Amino acid sequence: MPDVVGPIVIIIVAVIGLWLLFSIVNIVREYERLTVFTFGRLQGARGPGIVLLIPIVQQAVKVDLRERFLEVPQQTCITKDNAPINIDFLVYSKVFDPAESVVAVTDFTGASQALAATTLRAVIGDIPLDDVLAKREEINHILRAKLDEVTERWGVKITSVEIREIVPPRDIQEAMNRQMSAERNRRAVITESEGTRQATINVAEGDKQSSILRAEGDRQSQILRAEGYANALQTIFGAAHGIDEKTMALQYLEALKALAAGDSTKWIVPMELSELTRPISAVMRQAQGLEAAETPEGS
């Protein structure tokens, strides 16, 4: 019998020793804290590292400081204009006071979910349906601020609120789809008209530029022709300065000979011709006079 009692006692002592060791020595991670109570009275938070506790006299509650999220299931809310709408969202929170998170609230998860649902209904009740659908980010900020006002006394900070889905009633969804279709058609018509208008402007601008270029080309051509005429006239005028009346008369006589060789029976002779032939007639009369004067002398 004594042989049996000895090992049992050793085992019991070893178990008690291990229990005391694990009760005294507590290893707290960096993201954890121990909220310590001595005979039921709050002593504060301890950690991280090794925390020594007195067995039976001191008890500890471990608190996780990492950010957590709470999924709030879909809630049916009534907007300011009496439209029912279903919303579900996520709440992100983080413990900043481990002692208060243990002492101030029994079940933080359940309390947060109930608080989030009631706060959501209160916020949505003050906003029209169109703003609920269009101002999601603003609603997130309002929800975060209102939730944080309550959870702050629990030692918890609400870091973010994100609305995940908003489901309006079926008739409103159909009206929104029709509105979106009409808006897309309107944009397509506007885009098409803008393209047509731009194309018309481009064509008109091209015609304008083409007309300007053609007018510029015609102007340059006329200038060149005028310069050619001026140069020709200037050449003729320069040549005319070296021609006397006798030369002009001979030219007229040559022209008359060419006319006489033709088949025409009617001639139009300019009056200037008589003036130009007078010097020739005078020369011819003078020559005849000289011949008459020389004939008697020769006889």
Contacts in CASP RR format, 6 or more apart in sequence:
PFRMAT RR
TARGET T0000
AUTHOR 0000-0000-0000
METHOD contacts of the structure
MODEL  1
MPDVVGPIVIIIVAVIGLWLLFSIVNIVREYERLTVFTFGRLQGARGPGI
VLLIPIVQQAVKVDLRERFLEVPQQTCITKDNAPINIDFLVYSKVFDPAE
SVVAVTDFTGASQALAATTLRAVIGDIPLDDVLAKREEINHILRAKLDEV
TERWGVKITSVEIREIVPPRDIQEAMNRQMSAERNRRAVITESEGTRQAT
INVAEGDKQSSILRAEGDRQSQILRAEGYANALQTIFGAAHGIDEKTMAL
QYLEALKALAAGDSTKWIVPMELSELTRPISAVMRQAQGLEAAETPEGS
19 55 0 8 1.000
20 55 0 8 1.000
23 53 0 8 1.000
23 55 0 8 1.000
24 52 0 8 1.000
24 53 0 8 1.000
24 54 0 8 1.000
24 55 0 8 1.000
25 50 0 8 1.000
25 52 0 8 1.000
26 34 0 8 1.000
26 50 0 8 1.000
26 51 0 8 1.000
26 52 0 8 1.000
26 53 0 8 1.000
26 60 0 8 1.000
27 49 0 8 1.000
27 50 0 8 1.000
27 51 0 8 1.000
28 34 0 8 1.000
28 46 0 8 1.000
28 47 0 8 1.000
28 48 0 8 1.000
28 49 0 8 1.000
28 50 0 8 1.000
28 51 0 8 1.000
28 62 0 8 1.000
29 48 0 8 1.000
29 49 0 8 1.000
30 48 0 8 1.000
31 48 0 8 1.000
31 64 0 8 1.000
31 65 0 8 1.000
31 66 0 8 1.000
32 47 0 8 1.000
32 48 0 8 1.000
32 62 0 8 1.000
32 63 0 8 1.000
32 64 0 8 1.000
32 65 0 8 1.000
33 45 0 8 1.000
33 46 0 8 1.000
33 47 0 8 1.000
33 48 0 8 1.000
33 62 0 8 1.000
33 63 0 8 1.000
33 65 0 8 1.000
33 98 0 8 1.000
34 45 0 8 1.000
34 46 0 8 1.000
34 47 0 8 1.000
34 51 0 8 1.000
34 60 0 8 1.000
34 61 0 8 1.000
34 62 0 8 1.000
34 63 0 8 1.000
34 98 0 8 1.000
35 42 0 8 1.000
35 44 0 8 1.000
35 45 0 8 1.000
35 60 0 8 1.000
35 61 0 8 1.000
35 62 0 8 1.000
35 63 0 8 1.000
35 98 0 8 1.000
35 99 0 8 1.000
35 102 0 8 1.000
35 103 0 8 1.000
36 42 0 8 1.000
36 43 0 8 1.000
36 44 0 8 1.000
36 45 0 8 1.000
36 46 0 8 1.000
36 51 0 8 1.000
36 53 0 8 1.000
36 58 0 8 1.000
36 59 0 8 1.000
36 60 0 8 1.000
37 43 0 8 1.000
37 58 0 8 1.000
37 59 0 8 1.000
37 60 0 8 1.000
37 61 0 8 1.000
38 54 0 8 1.000
38 57 0 8 1.000
38 58 0 8 1.000
39 57 0 8 1.000
40 59 0 8 1.000
42 99 0 8 1.000
42 103 0 8 1.000
43 58 0 8 1.000
44 98 0 8 1.000
44 99 0 8 1.000
45 63 0 8 1.000
45 97 0 8 1.000
45 98 0 8 1.000
45 99 0 8 1.000
46 60 0 8 1.000
51 60 0 8 1.000
53 59 0 8 1.000
53 60 0 8 1.000
61 102 0 8 1.000
63 95 0 8 1.000
63 98 0 8 1.000
63 101 0 8 1.000
63 102 0 8 1.000
64 95 0 8 1.000
65 94 0 8 1.000
65 95 0 8 1.000
65 98 0 8 1.000
66 94 0 8 1.000
67 92 0 8 1.000
67 93 0 8 1.000
67 94 0 8 1.000
67 159 0 8 1.000
68 92 0 8 1.000
68 93 0 8 1.000
68 94 0 8 1.000
69 90 0 8 1.000
69 91 0 8 1.000
69 92 0 8 1.000
69 93 0 8 1.000
70 90 0 8 1.000
70 91 0 8 1.000
70 92 0 8 1.000
70 93 0 8 1.000
70 109 0 8 1.000
70 112 0 8 1.000
70 113 0 8 1.000
70 116 0 8 1.000
71 88 0 8 1.000
71 90 0 8 1.000
72 88 0 8 1.000
72 89 0 8 1.000
72 90 0 8 1.000
72 91 0 8 1.000
72 113 0 8 1.000
72 116 0 8 1.000
72 117 0 8 1.000
72 120 0 8 1.000
73 88 0 8 1.000
74 86 0 8 1.000
74 87 0 8 1.000
74 88 0 8 1.000
74 165 0 8 1.000
74 167 0 8 1.000
75 86 0 8 1.000
75 87 0 8 1.000
75 88 0 8 1.000
75 117 0 8 1.000
75 120 0 8 1.000
75 121 0 8 1.000
76 84 0 8 1.000
76 85 0 8 1.000
76 86 0 8 1.000
77 84 0 8 1.000
77 85 0 8 1.000
77 86 0 8 1.000
77 87 0 8 1.000
77 120 0 8 1.000
77 121 0 8 1.000
77 124 0 8 1.000
77 125 0 8 1.000
78 84 0 8 1.000
78 85 0 8 1.000
78 121 0 8 1.000
78 124 0 8 1.000
78 125 0 8 1.000
79 85 0 8 1.000
79 124 0 8 1.000
79 125 0 8 1.000
79 127 0 8 1.000
79 128 0 8 1.000
79 129 0 8 1.000
79 132 0 8 1.000
80 125 0 8 1.000
80 126 0 8 1.000
80 127 0 8 1.000
80 128 0 8 1.000
80 129 0 8 1.000
81 128 0 8 1.000
81 129 0 8 1.000
83 129 0 8 1.000
83 168 0 8 1.000
83 169 0 8 1.000
83 172 0 8 1.000
84 169 0 8 1.000
85 124 0 8 1.000
85 129 0 8 1.000
85 132 0 8 1.000
85 166 0 8 1.000
85 167 0 8 1.000
85 168 0 8 1.000
85 169 0 8 1.000
86 165 0 8 1.000
86 166 0 8 1.000
86 167 0 8 1.000
87 120 0 8 1.000
87 124 0 8 1.000
87 163 0 8 1.000
87 165 0 8 1.000
87 166 0 8 1.000
87 167 0 8 1.000
88 163 0 8 1.000
88 164 0 8 1.000
88 165 0 8 1.000
89 116 0 8 1.000
89 120 0 8 1.000
89 140 0 8 1.000
89 143 0 8 1.000
89 161 0 8 1.000
89 162 0 8 1.000
89 163 0 8 1.000
89 164 0 8 1.000
90 161 0 8 1.000
90 162 0 8 1.000
90 164 0 8 1.000
91 112 0 8 1.000
91 116 0 8 1.000
91 147 0 8 1.000
91 158 0 8 1.000
91 160 0 8 1.000
91 161 0 8 1.000
92 158 0 8 1.000
92 159 0 8 1.000
92 160 0 8 1.000
92 161 0 8 1.000
92 162 0 8 1.000
93 112 0 8 1.000
93 151 0 8 1.000
93 156 0 8 1.000
93 157 0 8 1.000
93 158 0 8 1.000
93 159 0 8 1.000
94 156 0 8 1.000
94 157 0 8 1.000
94 159 0 8 1.000
95 101 0 8 1.000
95 155 0 8 1.000
95 156 0 8 1.000
95 157 0 8 1.000
96 155 0 8 1.000
96 156 0 8 1.000
96 157 0 8 1.000
97 155 0 8 1.000
97 156 0 8 1.000
100 153 0 8 1.000
100 154 0 8 1.000
100 155 0 8 1.000
101 108 0 8 1.000
101 154 0 8 1.000
101 155 0 8 1.000
101 156 0 8 1.000
104 153 0 8 1.000
104 154 0 8 1.000
104 155 0 8 1.000
105 111 0 8 1.000
105 154 0 8 1.000
108 154 0 8 1.000
108 156 0 8 1.000
111 154 0 8 1.000
112 147 0 8 1.000
112 151 0 8 1.000
112 156 0 8 1.000
115 147 0 8 1.000
115 150 0 8 1.000
115 151 0 8 1.000
116 143 0 8 1.000
116 147 0 8 1.000
119 143 0 8 1.000
119 146 0 8 1.000
119 147 0 8 1.000
120 143 0 8 1.000
122 146 0 8 1.000
123 139 0 8 1.000
123 142 0 8 1.000
123 143 0 8 1.000
123 146 0 8 1.000
124 132 0 8 1.000
124 139 0 8 1.000
127 135 0 8 1.000
127 139 0 8 1.000
129 168 0 8 1.000
129 172 0 8 1.000
132 139 0 8 1.000
132 166 0 8 1.000
133 166 0 8 1.000
133 168 0 8 1.000
133 176 0 8 1.000
136 163 0 8 1.000
136 166 0 8 1.000
139 163 0 8 1.000
140 160 0 8 1.000
140 161 0 8 1.000
140 162 0 8 1.000
140 163 0 8 1.000
141 161 0 8 1.000
143 161 0 8 1.000
144 158 0 8 1.000
144 159 0 8 1.000
144 160 0 8 1.000
144 161 0 8 1.000
147 158 0 8 1.000
147 161 0 8 1.000
148 157 0 8 1.000
148 158 0 8 1.000
151 157 0 8 1.000
151 158 0 8 1.000
168 176 0 8 1.000
245 276 0 8 1.000
245 279 0 8 1.000
246 279 0 8 1.000
246 280 0 8 1.000
246 283 0 8 1.000
248 276 0 8 1.000
249 276 0 8 1.000
249 277 0 8 1.000
249 279 0 8 1.000
249 280 0 8 1.000
250 280 0 8 1.000
252 273 0 8 1.000
252 276 0 8 1.000
252 277 0 8 1.000
253 277 0 8 1.000
253 280 0 8 1.000
256 267 0 8 1.000
256 269 0 8 1.000
259 267 0 8 1.000
END
